[in-house]
Amino acid sequence: MHPSPARVNESTGDLQVLVFGPQAHSVGTDRLHIADVHVPITASSLLSKISDAYPDLAASIGLSRIAINHQFAAPEQLISLDDEIALVGLISGG
């Protein structure tokens, strides 16, 4: 059996996630700090980590999306340490 090839750009670090509106108000900050994240990480896995690290956001996570570098991310999209990440909650308007 051959060893699997090493993944490129794997590392561990901290991610900063921008947060807005009611979600920012509920956690008292406009930036979430997610420590010791193994990257690349998928957008859906990051949502789970956010929910674990910030229980006050758990109820709204299901209605939220991750944006990476100003674009909404698919659940399986990979995030790296140098990406700009935002948690975008439910937006209503008229």
PyMOL commands that place a pseudoatom at each C-alpha (Angstrom):
pseudoatom trace, name=CA, resn=MET, resi=1, chain=A, elem=C, hetatm=0, pos=[0.000, 0.000, 0.000]
pseudoatom trace, name=CA, resn=HIS, resi=2, chain=A, elem=C, hetatm=0, pos=[1.338, 3.414, -0.949]
pseudoatom trace, name=CA, resn=PRO, resi=3, chain=A, elem=C, hetatm=0, pos=[1.243, 6.333, 1.463]
pseudoatom trace, name=CA, resn=SER, resi=4, chain=A, elem=C, hetatm=0, pos=[-1.254, 9.012, 0.521]
pseudoatom trace, name=CA, resn=PRO, resi=5, chain=A, elem=C, hetatm=0, pos=[0.250, 12.206, -0.874]
pseudoatom trace, name=CA, resn=ALA, resi=6, chain=A, elem=C, hetatm=0, pos=[0.573, 15.115, 1.527]
pseudoatom trace, name=CA, resn=ARG, resi=7, chain=A, elem=C, hetatm=0, pos=[-2.039, 17.798, 1.167]
pseudoatom trace, name=CA, resn=VAL, resi=8, chain=A, elem=C, hetatm=0, pos=[-0.760, 21.129, 0.037]
pseudoatom trace, name=CA, resn=ASN, resi=9, chain=A, elem=C, hetatm=0, pos=[-1.129, 24.168, 2.335]
pseudoatom trace, name=CA, resn=GLU, resi=10, chain=A, elem=C, hetatm=0, pos=[-2.411, 22.265, 5.374]
pseudoatom trace, name=CA, resn=SER, resi=11, chain=A, elem=C, hetatm=0, pos=[-1.816, 24.143, 8.602]
pseudoatom trace, name=CA, resn=THR, resi=12, chain=A, elem=C, hetatm=0, pos=[-3.395, 25.207, 11.852]
pseudoatom trace, name=CA, resn=GLY, resi=13, chain=A, elem=C, hetatm=0, pos=[-4.188, 28.767, 12.801]
pseudoatom trace, name=CA, resn=ASP, resi=14, chain=A, elem=C, hetatm=0, pos=[-6.760, 31.217, 14.037]
pseudoatom trace, name=CA, resn=LEU, resi=15, chain=A, elem=C, hetatm=0, pos=[-9.581, 32.564, 11.887]
pseudoatom trace, name=CA, resn=GLN, resi=16, chain=A, elem=C, hetatm=0, pos=[-11.303, 35.917, 12.246]
pseudoatom trace, name=CA, resn=VAL, resi=17, chain=A, elem=C, hetatm=0, pos=[-14.919, 35.972, 11.069]
pseudoatom trace, name=CA, resn=LEU, resi=18, chain=A, elem=C, hetatm=0, pos=[-16.771, 39.242, 10.496]
pseudoatom trace, name=CA, resn=VAL, resi=19, chain=A, elem=C, hetatm=0, pos=[-20.286, 39.286, 11.932]
pseudoatom trace, name=CA, resn=PHE, resi=20, chain=A, elem=C, hetatm=0, pos=[-23.052, 41.861, 11.490]
pseudoatom trace, name=CA, resn=GLY, resi=21, chain=A, elem=C, hetatm=0, pos=[-26.373, 43.140, 12.811]
pseudoatom trace, name=CA, resn=PRO, resi=22, chain=A, elem=C, hetatm=0, pos=[-28.269, 41.150, 15.433]
pseudoatom trace, name=CA, resn=GLN, resi=23, chain=A, elem=C, hetatm=0, pos=[-25.635, 38.413, 15.476]
pseudoatom trace, name=CA, resn=ALA, resi=24, chain=A, elem=C, hetatm=0, pos=[-22.906, 40.941, 16.303]
pseudoatom trace, name=CA, resn=HIS, resi=25, chain=A, elem=C, hetatm=0, pos=[-25.140, 42.414, 18.982]
pseudoatom trace, name=CA, resn=SER, resi=26, chain=A, elem=C, hetatm=0, pos=[-25.810, 39.015, 20.564]
pseudoatom trace, name=CA, resn=VAL, resi=27, chain=A, elem=C, hetatm=0, pos=[-22.080, 38.249, 20.946]
pseudoatom trace, name=CA, resn=GLY, resi=28, chain=A, elem=C, hetatm=0, pos=[-21.005, 41.831, 21.672]
pseudoatom trace, name=CA, resn=THR, resi=29, chain=A, elem=C, hetatm=0, pos=[-18.426, 42.083, 18.879]
pseudoatom trace, name=CA, resn=ASP, resi=30, chain=A, elem=C, hetatm=0, pos=[-18.167, 42.448, 15.111]
pseudoatom trace, name=CA, resn=ARG, resi=31, chain=A, elem=C, hetatm=0, pos=[-15.399, 39.827, 14.811]
pseudoatom trace, name=CA, resn=LEU, resi=32, chain=A, elem=C, hetatm=0, pos=[-15.448, 36.238, 15.955]
pseudoatom trace, name=CA, resn=HIS, resi=33, chain=A, elem=C, hetatm=0, pos=[-12.179, 34.541, 16.880]
pseudoatom trace, name=CA, resn=ILE, resi=34, chain=A, elem=C, hetatm=0, pos=[-11.994, 30.843, 16.080]
pseudoatom trace, name=CA, resn=ALA, resi=35, chain=A, elem=C, hetatm=0, pos=[-8.755, 29.400, 17.488]
pseudoatom trace, name=CA, resn=ASP, resi=36, chain=A, elem=C, hetatm=0, pos=[-6.658, 26.440, 16.384]
pseudoatom trace, name=CA, resn=VAL, resi=37, chain=A, elem=C, hetatm=0, pos=[-8.498, 25.682, 13.150]
pseudoatom trace, name=CA, resn=HIS, resi=38, chain=A, elem=C, hetatm=0, pos=[-7.053, 23.034, 10.851]
pseudoatom trace, name=CA, resn=VAL, resi=39, chain=A, elem=C, hetatm=0, pos=[-7.155, 24.487, 7.348]
pseudoatom trace, name=CA, resn=PRO, resi=40, chain=A, elem=C, hetatm=0, pos=[-8.279, 24.131, 4.752]
pseudoatom trace, name=CA, resn=ILE, resi=41, chain=A, elem=C, hetatm=0, pos=[-11.701, 23.824, 6.383]
pseudoatom trace, name=CA, resn=THR, resi=42, chain=A, elem=C, hetatm=0, pos=[-15.073, 23.681, 4.643]
pseudoatom trace, name=CA, resn=ALA, resi=43, chain=A, elem=C, hetatm=0, pos=[-17.617, 26.432, 5.089]
pseudoatom trace, name=CA, resn=SER, resi=44, chain=A, elem=C, hetatm=0, pos=[-20.056, 23.991, 6.704]
pseudoatom trace, name=CA, resn=SER, resi=45, chain=A, elem=C, hetatm=0, pos=[-17.410, 22.790, 9.179]
pseudoatom trace, name=CA, resn=LEU, resi=46, chain=A, elem=C, hetatm=0, pos=[-16.613, 26.393, 10.070]
pseudoatom trace, name=CA, resn=LEU, resi=47, chain=A, elem=C, hetatm=0, pos=[-20.308, 27.037, 10.792]
pseudoatom trace, name=CA, resn=SER, resi=48, chain=A, elem=C, hetatm=0, pos=[-20.217, 24.130, 13.251]
pseudoatom trace, name=CA, resn=LYS, resi=49, chain=A, elem=C, hetatm=0, pos=[-17.101, 25.511, 14.941]
pseudoatom trace, name=CA, resn=ILE, resi=50, chain=A, elem=C, hetatm=0, pos=[-18.717, 28.943, 15.219]
pseudoatom trace, name=CA, resn=SER, resi=51, chain=A, elem=C, hetatm=0, pos=[-21.816, 27.403, 16.801]
pseudoatom trace, name=CA, resn=ASP, resi=52, chain=A, elem=C, hetatm=0, pos=[-19.651, 25.497, 19.301]
pseudoatom trace, name=CA, resn=ALA, resi=53, chain=A, elem=C, hetatm=0, pos=[-17.489, 28.518, 20.168]
pseudoatom trace, name=CA, resn=TYR, resi=54, chain=A, elem=C, hetatm=0, pos=[-20.370, 31.017, 20.329]
pseudoatom trace, name=CA, resn=PRO, resi=55, chain=A, elem=C, hetatm=0, pos=[-23.473, 29.301, 21.775]
pseudoatom trace, name=CA, resn=ASP, resi=56, chain=A, elem=C, hetatm=0, pos=[-25.428, 32.567, 21.566]
pseudoatom trace, name=CA, resn=LEU, resi=57, chain=A, elem=C, hetatm=0, pos=[-25.280, 32.218, 17.772]
pseudoatom trace, name=CA, resn=ALA, resi=58, chain=A, elem=C, hetatm=0, pos=[-26.348, 28.563, 17.658]
pseudoatom trace, name=CA, resn=ALA, resi=59, chain=A, elem=C, hetatm=0, pos=[-30.011, 29.354, 17.018]
pseudoatom trace, name=CA, resn=SER, resi=60, chain=A, elem=C, hetatm=0, pos=[-29.229, 31.597, 14.032]
pseudoatom trace, name=CA, resn=ILE, resi=61, chain=A, elem=C, hetatm=0, pos=[-26.475, 29.483, 12.428]
pseudoatom trace, name=CA, resn=GLY, resi=62, chain=A, elem=C, hetatm=0, pos=[-29.000, 27.435, 10.437]
pseudoatom trace, name=CA, resn=LEU, resi=63, chain=A, elem=C, hetatm=0, pos=[-30.209, 30.647, 8.790]
pseudoatom trace, name=CA, resn=SER, resi=64, chain=A, elem=C, hetatm=0, pos=[-26.706, 31.966, 8.140]
pseudoatom trace, name=CA, resn=ARG, resi=65, chain=A, elem=C, hetatm=0, pos=[-24.226, 31.647, 5.320]
pseudoatom trace, name=CA, resn=ILE, resi=66, chain=A, elem=C, hetatm=0, pos=[-20.488, 32.005, 5.120]
pseudoatom trace, name=CA, resn=ALA, resi=67, chain=A, elem=C, hetatm=0, pos=[-19.024, 34.490, 2.658]
pseudoatom trace, name=CA, resn=ILE, resi=68, chain=A, elem=C, hetatm=0, pos=[-15.410, 34.087, 1.580]
pseudoatom trace, name=CA, resn=ASN, resi=69, chain=A, elem=C, hetatm=0, pos=[-13.685, 37.061, -0.009]
pseudoatom trace, name=CA, resn=HIS, resi=70, chain=A, elem=C, hetatm=0, pos=[-17.025, 38.836, -0.619]
pseudoatom trace, name=CA, resn=GLN, resi=71, chain=A, elem=C, hetatm=0, pos=[-18.712, 35.807, -2.261]
pseudoatom trace, name=CA, resn=PHE, resi=72, chain=A, elem=C, hetatm=0, pos=[-21.217, 33.432, -0.681]
pseudoatom trace, name=CA, resn=ALA, resi=73, chain=A, elem=C, hetatm=0, pos=[-19.590, 30.043, -0.189]
pseudoatom trace, name=CA, resn=ALA, resi=74, chain=A, elem=C, hetatm=0, pos=[-20.986, 26.622, -1.005]
pseudoatom trace, name=CA, resn=PRO, resi=75, chain=A, elem=C, hetatm=0, pos=[-21.008, 24.320, 2.059]
pseudoatom trace, name=CA, resn=GLU, resi=76, chain=A, elem=C, hetatm=0, pos=[-18.063, 22.302, 0.713]
pseudoatom trace, name=CA, resn=GLN, resi=77, chain=A, elem=C, hetatm=0, pos=[-15.967, 25.326, -0.306]
pseudoatom trace, name=CA, resn=LEU, resi=78, chain=A, elem=C, hetatm=0, pos=[-12.549, 25.359, 1.358]
pseudoatom trace, name=CA, resn=ILE, resi=79, chain=A, elem=C, hetatm=0, pos=[-11.345, 28.230, 3.523]
pseudoatom trace, name=CA, resn=SER, resi=80, chain=A, elem=C, hetatm=0, pos=[-7.700, 29.098, 4.139]
pseudoatom trace, name=CA, resn=LEU, resi=81, chain=A, elem=C, hetatm=0, pos=[-6.043, 31.335, 6.716]
pseudoatom trace, name=CA, resn=ASP, resi=82, chain=A, elem=C, hetatm=0, pos=[-5.636, 34.272, 4.332]
pseudoatom trace, name=CA, resn=ASP, resi=83, chain=A, elem=C, hetatm=0, pos=[-9.311, 34.427, 3.272]
pseudoatom trace, name=CA, resn=GLU, resi=84, chain=A, elem=C, hetatm=0, pos=[-11.630, 37.200, 4.439]
pseudoatom trace, name=CA, resn=ILE, resi=85, chain=A, elem=C, hetatm=0, pos=[-14.547, 35.420, 6.095]
pseudoatom trace, name=CA, resn=ALA, resi=86, chain=A, elem=C, hetatm=0, pos=[-17.950, 36.776, 7.071]
pseudoatom trace, name=CA, resn=LEU, resi=87, chain=A, elem=C, hetatm=0, pos=[-20.940, 35.213, 8.766]
pseudoatom trace, name=CA, resn=VAL, resi=88, chain=A, elem=C, hetatm=0, pos=[-24.027, 36.579, 7.052]
pseudoatom trace, name=CA, resn=GLY, resi=89, chain=A, elem=C, hetatm=0, pos=[-27.249, 36.093, 8.944]
pseudoatom trace, name=CA, resn=LEU, resi=90, chain=A, elem=C, hetatm=0, pos=[-30.801, 36.149, 7.676]
pseudoatom trace, name=CA, resn=ILE, resi=91, chain=A, elem=C, hetatm=0, pos=[-31.462, 39.445, 5.952]
pseudoatom trace, name=CA, resn=SER, resi=92, chain=A, elem=C, hetatm=0, pos=[-34.973, 40.771, 5.653]
pseudoatom trace, name=CA, resn=GLY, resi=93, chain=A, elem=C, hetatm=0, pos=[-36.175, 43.831, 3.902]
pseudoatom trace, name=CA, resn=GLY, resi=94, chain=A, elem=C, hetatm=0, pos=[-38.948, 45.293, 1.939]
for i in range(1, 94): cmd.bond("trace and resi %d" % i, "trace and resi %d" % (i + 1))
show_as sticks, trace
zoom trace
